[in-house]
Amino acid sequence: MRLLIADHPLIAHKLTVLRDRNTPSATFRQLVDELVTLLAYEATREVAVSDTAINTPVAPTVGKKIAEPRPIVVPVLRAGLGMLEGMTRLLPTAEVGFLGMRRDDETLEIETYANRLPDNLSGRQCFILDPMLATGHTMVAATNYLLERGARDVTCVCLLAAPEGIEELERSIGDRADVSVFVAAVDEKLNEKSYIVPGLGDAGDRLYGIVD
C-alpha cells in the first residue's frame, strides 16, 4: 500500500480553515470541494491513458485520452458525497458508483446498506471517496467490496487520516491489490470515541448538518 500526503501551501491553508469549529457549513462544503480537486490532481497522476490521433488547426498530431474502461469514482455515503464534485471536475468522463455504509457506534462494525456498482470491476481504476480515514474499518469494507468485484487498482482519497486507520487498511488489504491512499494530512491519533485528533469533527454533520 502507498500513502501519499499532499504537501502544498494551499492545501495546508484550506485545511486549517476547514478544521476551525467556527467555519459555517456553506464554507466547509466549498473548502471540501476545493481540497478534493487539489487532491484529485495528485491522485489521478497515474490514471490510464491511450494514444489518440487528432487534427489541430495547424497539423495532425497524436495526443492522450482517458483509456477504456473508464475509471469509476465511488463516494461512501453520506459524507463522501461532499467530495464527489471536486473529484469529477478533473475526471468528468468517469463513471460514478455509490456505497452506503454505516458504523455501529458501539461495536465499530461496518454495515453496508446500499450499493450502486457494476458487478464486474476487473481492469477498472477505482477511486474511493471518504473524508476521514479514522479506524480504517469503513475504508477496509469499501475496498474489500470493490476487490470482491474484481478491482485490483484502488485509490482512496481522504481529507484526513489517523495512524490507526492507515495501519488497519494496510494490515487488512495486504498485497491483494494495488492500493494507494491520498490525504491532505495524517493527524496525531484517535480519541476514545474514535474521532481523529485534532481532526475536524464529524465531516458528515459539518457538511450537511445533524440529521436526527
MISE-176088 format. One record per residue (C-alpha): x, y, z; residue number from 1; residue in one letter. Coordinates in pm, 1 decimal, decimal comma. Layout:
        xx        yy        zz  pos  code
         X         Y         Z  NUM     a
...
//
This chain:
        xx        yy        zz  pos  code
       0,0       0,0       0,0    1     m
     121,1     350,2     -83,0    2     r
      49,5     650,2     137,7    3     l
      88,0     994,8     -17,8    4     l
      43,3    1314,4     183,7    5     i
     -24,9    1620,2     -31,1    6     a
     230,0    1881,0      71,9    7     d
     113,8    2212,5     -68,4    8     h
      65,0    2552,2      99,5    9     p
    -283,8    2595,8     -49,6   10     l
    -390,4    2260,2      91,1   11     i
    -246,9    2348,2     432,9   12     a
    -428,7    2683,1     432,5   13     h
    -765,4    2541,3     327,4   14     k
    -734,6    2253,9     573,5   15     l
    -672,1    2497,9     858,7   16     t
    -993,5    2686,9     781,3   17     v
   -1175,8    2354,5     741,8   18     l
   -1069,8    2242,0    1089,6   19     r
   -1193,3    2562,1    1258,1   20     d
   -1508,2    2487,1    1457,0   21     r
   -1644,3    2833,0    1365,4   22     n
   -1635,5    2768,3     990,1   23     t
   -2000,7    2754,1     870,6   24     p
   -2136,5    2461,3     670,0   25     s
   -2153,5    2654,2     342,3   26     a
   -1784,9    2748,9     366,6   27     t
   -1699,0    2398,0     485,0   28     f
   -1864,2    2245,1     177,2   29     r
   -1682,1    2482,4     -55,5   30     q
   -1346,0    2408,6     106,3   31     l
   -1401,6    2032,1      85,7   32     v
   -1476,7    2070,9    -284,3   33     d
   -1160,0    2274,2    -339,5   34     e
    -941,9    2041,3    -133,6   35     l
   -1065,5    1733,1    -316,1   36     v
    -987,9    1893,0    -652,1   37     t
    -632,1    1959,0    -534,4   38     l
    -601,7    1602,8    -401,1   39     l
    -754,7    1461,4    -718,5   40     a
    -482,0    1623,6    -926,1   41     y
    -225,6    1410,3    -742,4   42     e
    -444,7    1101,4    -707,9   43     a
    -501,1    1082,6   -1085,7   44     t
    -135,6    1117,5   -1176,1   45     r
    -126,2     751,4   -1287,2   46     e
    -469,0     733,5   -1447,0   47     v
    -455,4     513,4   -1755,3   48     a
    -443,8     690,4   -2093,1   49     v
    -424,9     579,6   -2454,2   50     s
    -298,1     745,7   -2771,8   51     d
    -548,1     927,0   -2989,7   52     t
    -497,0    1089,5   -3328,3   53     a
    -635,3    1441,8   -3372,3   54     i
    -602,0    1736,1   -3605,4   55     n
    -508,5    2072,5   -3461,1   56     t
    -578,1    2390,3   -3664,1   57     p
    -216,0    2356,8   -3782,1   58     v
    -133,9    1987,1   -3825,8   59     a
    -218,3    1629,7   -3731,1   60     p
     -76,9    1502,4   -3402,5   61     t
    -115,5    1223,4   -3150,5   62     v
    -240,8    1309,6   -2803,3   63     g
    -365,6    1124,8   -2498,7   64     k
    -713,1    1045,7   -2370,8   65     k
    -851,0     859,6   -2069,9   66     i
    -834,9     491,1   -2154,3   67     a
   -1118,7     240,0   -2155,9   68     e
   -1261,2     101,8   -1939,0   69     p
   -1325,5     438,6   -1777,0   70     r
   -1229,9     496,6   -1413,9   71     p
   -1504,4     469,6   -1156,0   72     i
   -1545,7     709,1    -863,6   73     v
   -1712,8     565,6    -553,6   74     v
   -1818,1     806,2    -278,5   75     p
   -1903,7     643,1      54,2   76     v
   -2241,0     778,9     166,3   77     l
   -2315,1    1020,3     313,5   78     r
   -2002,8    1226,2     375,0   79     a
   -1828,9    1106,5      57,8   80     g
   -2095,7    1281,5    -149,9   81     l
   -1946,0    1613,6     -44,7   82     g
   -1626,3    1511,1    -224,9   83     m
   -1782,8    1391,9    -549,4   84     l
   -1796,7    1715,9    -747,3   85     e
   -1438,1    1803,3    -663,1   86     g
   -1326,0    1465,6    -798,5   87     m
   -1540,2    1452,8   -1111,4   88     t
   -1434,9    1806,9   -1200,7   89     r
   -1099,6    1654,1   -1301,1   90     l
   -1245,9    1321,1   -1417,9   91     l
   -1568,0    1423,9   -1592,3   92     p
   -1579,7    1108,3   -1805,8   93     t
   -1552,5     874,0   -1506,8   94     a
   -1845,7     660,6   -1405,7   95     e
   -1986,6     712,1   -1056,8   96     v
   -2089,5     436,3    -819,0   97     g
   -2215,7     462,0    -463,0   98     f
   -2162,9     269,7    -141,4   99     l
   -2384,9     328,8     159,4  100     g
   -2207,0     228,7     479,5  101     m
   -2272,4     299,7     844,9  102     r
   -2065,3     234,1    1154,2  103     r
   -2217,7      93,4    1471,0  104     d
   -2106,7     340,6    1737,7  105     d
   -2085,1      63,3    1999,0  106     e
   -1910,4    -219,2    1813,6  107     t
   -1748,0      -2,6    1539,7  108     l
   -1852,9    -272,1    1289,8  109     e
   -1943,8    -159,5     937,2  110     i
   -2277,8    -236,8     776,5  111     e
   -2333,8    -192,1     401,1  112     t
   -2690,3     -76,7     343,7  113     y
   -2677,1      31,5     -22,2  114     a
   -2461,6      -5,4    -330,6  115     n
   -2475,1     107,3    -690,0  116     r
   -2175,9     -53,4    -857,5  117     l
   -2107,9    -269,8   -1162,5  118     p
   -2086,4    -639,7   -1084,9  119     d
   -1751,2    -664,5   -1263,1  120     n
   -1477,1    -412,6   -1188,1  121     l
   -1192,8    -607,9   -1348,3  122     s
    -945,3    -377,6   -1517,9  123     g
   -1107,9     -64,3   -1374,3  124     r
    -922,4     206,6   -1184,5  125     q
   -1136,4     276,2    -878,5  126     c
   -1134,2     588,8    -661,5  127     f
   -1299,7     568,2    -318,5  128     i
   -1400,5     898,9    -159,5  129     l
   -1440,3     928,1     217,7  130     d
   -1336,8    1238,6     413,4  131     p
   -1197,2    1060,9     719,4  132     m
    -974,7     754,3     746,3  133     l
   -1019,7     708,9    1121,3  134     a
   -1038,3     348,1    1245,7  135     t
    -999,7     229,1     887,7  136     g
   -1297,0      -6,5     916,4  137     h
   -1513,0     176,1     660,9  138     t
   -1231,2     206,4     408,3  139     m
   -1137,7    -160,6     453,8  140     v
   -1500,2    -263,4     398,8  141     a
   -1532,9     -38,5      92,4  142     a
   -1205,5    -161,2     -56,1  143     t
   -1298,3    -524,0       3,3  144     n
   -1632,5    -458,8    -165,9  145     y
   -1450,1    -347,3    -479,3  146     l
   -1194,4    -627,4    -463,9  147     l
   -1473,9    -884,2    -446,4  148     e
   -1593,4    -748,5    -781,4  149     r
   -1254,4    -789,1    -945,3  150     g
   -1092,6    -449,9    -884,0  151     a
    -716,4    -457,8    -832,3  152     r
    -630,1     -88,4    -866,2  153     d
    -790,2     114,9    -586,4  154     v
    -709,4     471,1    -482,4  155     t
    -852,7     604,2    -155,7  156     c
    -892,6     982,5    -139,8  157     v
    -940,1    1125,9     210,8  158     c
    -906,3    1465,8     370,7  159     l
    -757,7    1337,2     696,6  160     l
    -621,3    1010,0     827,5  161     a
    -520,1     871,1    1165,7  162     a
    -219,9     638,3    1203,8  163     p
    -453,5     368,2    1336,7  164     e
    -664,7     377,9    1021,3  165     g
    -364,8     363,6     792,0  166     i
    -227,6      62,9     979,6  167     e
    -565,0    -113,6     971,6  168     e
    -604,1     -64,2     597,3  169     l
    -251,2    -184,0     525,4  170     e
    -292,0    -486,3     751,2  171     r
    -631,5    -585,0     611,1  172     s
    -560,6    -538,8     241,2  173     i
    -203,4    -668,0     236,8  174     g
     -72,8    -745,8    -110,0  175     d
    -407,5    -849,6    -256,6  176     r
    -428,8    -534,3    -469,6  177     a
    -253,0    -214,3    -568,1  178     d
    -397,5      28,9    -312,5  179     v
    -293,8     393,6    -274,6  180     s
    -409,4     643,4     -14,0  181     v
    -400,8    1018,5     -82,5  182     f
    -462,2    1250,2     213,1  183     v
    -422,1    1617,5     296,9  184     a
    -275,2    1531,4     638,1  185     a
    -212,3    1248,2     883,7  186     v
    -315,2    1356,7    1232,1  187     d
    -192,8    1253,0    1574,9  188     e
    -428,2     976,5    1688,1  189     k
    -784,1     862,8    1759,2  190     l
    -957,8     958,7    2082,2  191     n
   -1171,2     727,8    2297,8  192     e
   -1469,2     786,5    2065,7  193     k
   -1262,8     701,0    1756,4  194     s
   -1256,5    1061,8    1634,9  195     y
    -939,1    1186,4    1467,9  196     i
    -738,5    1425,7    1689,3  197     v
    -707,3    1716,8    1625,2  198     p
    -925,0    1636,0    1324,5  199     g
   -1220,0    1846,3    1217,3  200     l
   -1513,0    1680,9    1392,0  201     g
   -1780,5    1477,2    1213,4  202     d
   -1738,6    1554,4     843,1  203     a
   -2092,5    1448,0     752,0  204     g
   -2250,6    1666,8    1018,5  205     d
   -2038,2    1964,2     919,6  206     r
   -2120,7    1917,2     552,0  207     l
   -2494,5    1866,5     585,2  208     y
   -2597,0    1933,2     943,9  209     g
   -2708,8    1678,7    1201,9  210     i
   -2999,8    1456,3    1096,2  211     v
   -3197,7    1308,7    1385,7  212     d
//
